[in-house]
Amino acid sequence: MPKSQELVRCAWAGDGTDLLMRAYHDEEWGLPSHDDRHLFEMLTLEGAQAGLSWSTILNKRQGYRKAFAAFDPKKVARFDDARVERLLLDPSIVRNRLKVTATVANAQSVLEAQREFGSLDAYLWSLVGGAPTTNRWTRMGQVPAETEVSRTMSNDLKRRGFRFVGPTVCYAFMQATGMVNDHATSCFRYKEV
């Protein structure tokens, strides 16, 4: 059996046979991110996931990168109605009008945050106190869907015009970008992250 399949992972990552999920869990999820494009990407993908599985979104991730100009907020902020209509025909993304238009609106809000705070990174990390929180969950059932911090983040993002950023989406975003380490204590990534 390959070593990567012998490793203990968080239960949500599956048994290690889904290569995209395994790579996402093993190499990205929970690592603190300070790159504005990556933060915009993850905010978009977490919002797109609403009502869907994370596996579905991971399988469409490359499509999202192509459709949304590699998550360059300056480019996405300029998408017009005609571009949105073309995106709604693109099977490589989730073709939900509200989610697509939210991504364009969010890009505009990203630019505003960058002007005010210097970077999206500085703004978002200020909402979580500037440093990751490490939890000590032993099983998935202990992990909350939202927290007071994710509710505060959600409210502030909404106040600034962001959409598809409810407290549950914000908490998933915080987990994905390493603002919180929610790897199970038995997971091999817990101590690495």
PyMOL commands that set and color helices and strands:
alter all, ss='L'
color gray80, all
select helices_A, chain A and resi 3-6+11-13+19-27+36-49+54-67+69-71+73-76+81-87+97-117+120-126+140-142+148-159+167-176+189-192
alter helices_A, ss='H'
color red, helices_A
select strands_A, chain A and resi 133-134+180-181
alter strands_A, ss='S'
color yellow, strands_A
deselect
rebuild
show_as cartoon
